[in-house]
Structures are given as structure tokens and as C-alpha cells.
Amino acid sequence: MSWTHEAVLAEVRGVIEQHTDATAKLNESTELVADLGIDSLGVMEVVAEIEDKFNLTIADAELRDVTSLGDVVEAIEIRLRADGRLVEEPHPTVEGA
């Protein structure tokens, strides 16, 4: 299966919503601990579920740098890109540039 950035973001958002009782709309800058109160065990549960969903592994050393929803998405996209499973979406061009 191929993934787009928006599809990865939506899936990660859905997993995180299952592990929190946050009612605010989650965006890429949402901090897992500071904004959502997910503890280290919760982060591990989220990561395990995400690894299963995307059929990949995120190294423990890399998890130290994962603090926001955007960080999680980026870690997933790096692996999907390496596996050829990420569809790169064209960036819109700005007229006159």
C-alpha cells in the first residue's frame, strides 16, 4: 500500500485520539506529553500501534526525538519513503515566481 502525507497524518491522528481524551483538534505541532498528557508508557503504546498499522519499526533511539504529532508523522514517512511506500505529493507552484 502507498501512503500520502495526508493519509499518514490522518491515521496517526486517529491512533493518538484513541489514547487520549483530548477534545481539541490535533495538528502537527500538538505535543504528545505537554499538550495531551500522554506519559512515556502511553507514547510506547501509540508507537506500537502505529508500527503495526504501517508495518514498520521505529528504533527506540529515534523515539527520544519524538515529541509532537508532526515528529511521529515524520518518523513514519522516513521509513515509508525508504520502502518506496510514500507517494510524494507535488507542491503547488506560485504563479509569477
C-alpha positions in Angstrom: 0.0 0.0 0.0 1.2 3.5 -0.8 0.6 6.4 1.6 0.4 10.2 1.2 1.3 12.7 3.8 -2.4 13.5 4.5 -3.2 9.8 4.9 -0.3 9.2 7.3 -1.4 12.3 9.3 -5.0 11.1 9.5 -4.0 7.6 10.6 -1.6 8.9 13.3 -4.2 11.4 14.5 -6.7 8.6 14.8 -4.4 6.5 16.8 -3.5 9.3 19.2 -7.1 10.2 19.6 -7.8 6.7 20.8 -5.1 7.1 23.5 -6.3 10.5 24.8 -9.4 12.2 25.9 -8.4 15.4 24.2 -11.3 17.2 22.5 -9.1 19.8 20.7 -8.3 19.3 17.1 -4.9 17.7 16.8 -2.4 19.2 14.4 1.3 18.5 13.6 2.5 20.9 16.3 0.5 19.2 19.1 2.9 18.0 21.8 2.2 14.4 22.9 3.2 15.0 26.6 2.8 18.7 27.1 -0.5 19.2 25.3 -2.1 15.8 25.6 -0.6 14.5 28.8 0.5 11.2 27.3 3.0 9.6 29.6 6.0 7.5 28.4 4.0 4.3 28.6 1.3 5.9 26.5 3.8 7.0 23.9 5.1 3.4 23.7 1.6 2.1 23.2 0.9 4.7 20.5 4.2 3.8 18.7 3.5 0.1 18.9 0.0 0.6 17.4 1.4 2.8 14.7 4.2 0.3 13.9 1.5 -2.4 13.4 -0.7 -0.1 11.3 2.1 0.9 8.9 4.0 -2.4 9.1 7.3 -0.8 10.2 9.6 -0.3 13.1 10.7 2.9 14.8 14.0 2.5 16.6 14.0 3.3 20.4 16.8 5.8 19.9 14.7 7.8 17.5 11.8 7.9 19.9 13.8 10.3 22.1 13.4 13.0 19.5 9.6 12.4 19.0 7.7 15.0 20.9 4.9 16.1 18.6 2.4 14.6 16.3 4.4 16.0 13.4 7.5 14.2 14.7 5.6 10.9 14.7 4.4 11.6 11.1 8.0 12.5 10.0 9.4 9.3 11.6 6.8 7.2 9.7 7.3 9.0 6.4 11.1 8.5 6.5 10.5 4.7 6.7 7.7 4.7 4.2 9.9 6.7 1.7 12.8 4.3 2.2 10.5 1.4 1.4 9.0 3.1 -1.6 5.6 3.3 0.1 5.2 7.1 0.4 3.7 9.0 -2.5 5.3 12.3 -2.8 2.7 14.9 -3.4 3.6 17.8 -5.8 4.0 21.1 -4.1 1.7 23.8 -5.7 3.6 26.3 -7.7 3.2 30.0 -7.1 2.4 31.9 -10.3 4.9 34.6 -11.2 7.7 33.0 -9.1 
